Amino acid sequence: MDPRLLYSLAADAILVIHAAFVLFVILGLALTLIGKWRAWHWVRNPWFRLAHLLAIGVVVLQAWLGALCPLTAWEMALREKAGDVVYAGSFIAYWLHRLLFYEAPAWVFLLLYTLFGGLVVLSWFRVRPRPFGRPGGHDAAANQLPRRGEDTGREGLEAADLRLRPTLPGDIAFVCRAESAPENRRHIEAWSRTDHLACIDREDCSHLIIEDDRAEPVGYVILQGLASQEREMLLRRIVVTRKGHGIGRRAVEAVIRLCFDTLGFRRLWLEVHADNTGARRLYERLGFRVERVRRSDAGSVAMVRMALDADAPDPPSGPSSASP
């Protein structure tokens, strides 16, 4: 085979790699921002986000140093050996001119690279990746929820600006602090660490941490009845540590989608203290209806049983400041 053909093929391969790198940098930011809006958990993968940050960092550093991209230099060297036509300037400037017939001085590209890099850095804080080593999505092996049929998606655990993930043993300290906080403990029966660990291990129970858009825990949820033959799920407990931000509402909405859309249950029910008027109003706005009132096991507090059926009409949408 003619060596010039090999050089030309190698140059074309580098061109493809270079184009893929540019697409990764551009689409990486776009998909991250869309993923925040669509609640895609994979955009918070720390390795993906770190690779994207480093990629744009290299581009910006090269621009400020006035250095030519190594991929461009290698491609041009191979094309010269192959006897092909070579081009001057940067890869992006050349192809921008070829595709859009637009030319600009070097400082324009330096400004664009820097602004784009700034957006990527900003996205790290606005769409904060999960901490390294924390399971996410299909990587979470503990406390997994069953799925209807072959469905293994986790969209039912996502909501705007928050995520519900399986509770791990290392989260129990946060859970115990959350339920013992003054604003929560009068409506919550305190469990021990052993109780929560036992719940994690039960097949019909799902213990979930509520995370905000910075992957910081802001509450937890306990679901029971996952093995119910009657297809009825109990929202046993929901505790939120950051009040007044709509976290409770969005978490309950995620549970509703999980219950009906993902798992195919026919009914979701709960019990709430009669004097917890904020939580009761929230549940009513989400479509729950009161079924009965009973005395608690201690006998001193009235408990209101509320339920939502899968075929119930959708509740009116709108902001709510109440949260459990």
N, C-alpha and C positions, 0 to 999 in steps of 0.2 A: 504493500500500500504506500502511496506517495506520502512522505512525511508532512508535506504541506497540508494535505487533507486532515491528518491527525491533529496538527496544530489548529486548523480551522474548527474541527469538531470540539476540541478542548476549549477553544475560545467561546464557542456557542454554549457549551455546558456552563461555563462561568457566567455568561450573560443570563442564562436561565436562573442560576443561583442568585445572582445579583437582583434580578427582577423579583424573585420570591422574597428576598430580604426586604426590598422596598415595600412590597405588599404587606408583609408581616408588620412592619413599622406603622404603615398607614391604617390598615384594617384592624390592627391590634387595639389602637386607641378607639376607633369607631365601635368595635364590638364590645369593648369594655363599657363604654357609655351606654350603648343599647342594652347591654346585659344588666346594668343597674336598673334601667327602666323596666326590662322584661323579667327581672329577677332570675337571671341565669347564674346558677351557683358556680359554674366552671370559670367565669371571668374573675373570680376571687382566688383562683389557684395561685399560690405564691410563686411557684417556679415559672409559670407562664408570665406573670407580671414582672418578675425580676428579669427574665430574658428580654422582655419588651423594653423595660427601662434601660438595660445595658445596651440594647441595640441602638436606640435613639441617642443614648449618651455617647456612643462611639461616633455617630454621625455628626453630632454637634461639636465634639472635640476636634474631629478632623477639619470641620469648617472653620473653627476659630484658629487652628494651627495653619490653615492654608494648605493642608496636605491632601494629596489625591488618594481616593479610596484604593486600597490594595487590590480589590477585585477588578476595578477599572484598569489599574496598572498591569495586572496579570493578563487581562483580556487583550489589551493593546499590544503587549509584548508577543503574545501568541499569534495575534492577527498579523503583526509585522513579519514574523517568521513564516507565516502561511502565505504572505504576499497579498493579504486582504487590505482593504481600505481601513485606515484607523481614524479615530476622531479625537479632537482636542477638548479639554475641559472635563467637567464632572459628568458622571453617568446620567444624573437626573436632568441637568441642564441640557445635555445633548438630546435626550429622548423627549424632553418637554418641547424643544424646538422642532423635532421631527413630527411629533404628534399634534402640537397646537400652533406651530409656526410662531412661537413666542420666544424672544430673547430678552435676557435681563442681566444686569451687571452682577458680579459676584456678591456684592454686599446684600442684594435682595435675597439671594438664597441663604446667606448667613443669617439674615433676620428671620426668614421663614423657618429654617431649621431650629433656631433658638426658641422661637415662639411655640413651635410644635413640641419641642422637648419640654418647655415649661408646662404645656397642657398635659403631657404624660406624667410629669411629676405631680401636678395638681390632681390628676385622676387617682394617683396612689393614695391620696388622703380623702378624696370624695368617694371613691369606690375602693375602700381599703381591702387589700387581700387578707386571706386567712393567715394566722401565724404559721410559720413552718412547723411541721410535725403534727398539726391538728387535722384530723380526718375531715373530709368533706365529700359531698356527693356520694358516688358509689364506693369511695375509699373507706367510708365509715363502716366498720365491721360490727361494732357493738350496737345492741338495742335497735336492730333494724325493724322497720315496719313491714308487714306482709303486703303483697300486691295482688290485685285482681288479675287472674289469668297470667299472661306473660308480661304484664306491665311492670317495668322496673324503674320508671321515671320517678323523679323526686320533685316535680313541679308543684305538687300539692303542699310542700313544706316551705315554699317560697312566697314572699309578699314584698311589696314595694318597700325598700330600705330596711328590710329585716329578713331573717332566715331562721327556721326551726331545724335544729340538728340534734342527733342523738346525744343524750347526756353520757358523759364518761365519768369514771370514778373520781378523776381529778376535779370535776365540776361540783362535787357534792358540798364542799365547803361554801361555795357561792350560794348554792341552793338553800342551805341551812341559814345562812345570813339573810337571804332574801325573805324567807318566810318568818323569820324572827324580828324583822324590822318593825318598828312601832306602827307604821301605817298599814302593815299587812297582818300582823299577828292576831288582831282581834277578829279577823274574818277567816283565819286559817288555823286548822289544827296542826300544831307543830309535829313533825316527824323527826325521828332520829336518823343519824347517818345510816344505820343498819336498815331502817325502813326504806329509805330511798334506794339503797343498793339492792335490796330485795325486789323492789319494783322494777329496777333495770333488768333484773334477771328473769322476771316473769314473762311467759310467752304471750299472755293476753294483755300486757301493759306496755305502754311506750312512754318513756321519760325523755322529754325534749327540752333543750336549752333554746331560749329566744336570743338571737344575736342581732345587733344593729348593723348599719352599713359599714361600721368600722370593725366588724367581727368581735365586738365586745358583748359579753352577756348582759342582758337587761331584763331577764326573767326566765321562767320555765313553765312547761305545760306537762301535765300527766293525763294520759288517755288510758282508759280501760275498756275491756270487752272486745278486744281485737279478734278473739276466737269465738265470739258470740254466734250461735246458730241462728238467732233471731235477727242478726245484722243490725244490732243496736250498739252504738258506741257511747261511752260515758266520758264526758269531759270532767275528769275527777278534780282537776285543780289547774288554775292558771294564776301565776304570781308575777307581777311586773314591778320592777324596782325604780323605773323612771316614769313617773306619773305625768299626765297632762300632755303627752306627745302623740296620742293615738296608737301607741304600741299595742295596748290590749286589744283594741278593735282589729287591727291588722293581723294580729296573731290568731284571734278567733276566726277571722275570715279565712286564714290559711288552713285552720283545722277543719272548717266547714268544707272547703274544697277537697281536702284530703279525705274526709269522711265519705262524701258523696261522689265526687268525680273520680278520685283515684282508687279508693277501696270499694266503692259500690255499696256502702251501707245504706240502710233505708231510714235510719233515725239517729239523731244526736241529742243527748240529754245531759242535764247537769243539775246540781243543787247549789243554791246560793243563800247566804244569810238574809233574812227578811229585812234587816236594817241596813244592808249594803245597797242603798238605793242607786248609787252610781252604776254599779255592775248590772243591776236589774234593768235599768233604763237602756244600757248598752245592749244587753241580750235581746230586749224587746225590739230595739231598732234593727237588729240583725235578723229578726223574724221568729225568735223563740217565743213560745206561749206558755203561760202558767198552767200547770196541770193540777197541782195540789200543794198544800202547806202542811208541814208536820213539825213536831218538836224534835230537836236534835237529840242525839244519844245522851248528852248531858242533861237534857230536859229544860235548859234555861233559855235557849235560842230557837226561834222559829226558822225552819228551813223551807225555802220555796223551790219546788221542783219545776223546771222549765224544759221544754223539748222543741226540737225543730225536725220536721219531716223532709225527706228528700224531694217530695213533690210539692212542698210549700212554695207559694209565690215569692219571687225575689223581693227582698226588702228595698225600700227607697234608698238610693245612695246619697251620701253627704257626709261632711266632716263631723266628727264627734270628739268631744274633749273628755268624755267619760271613759274609764278603763278599769278593769278588775283590779 
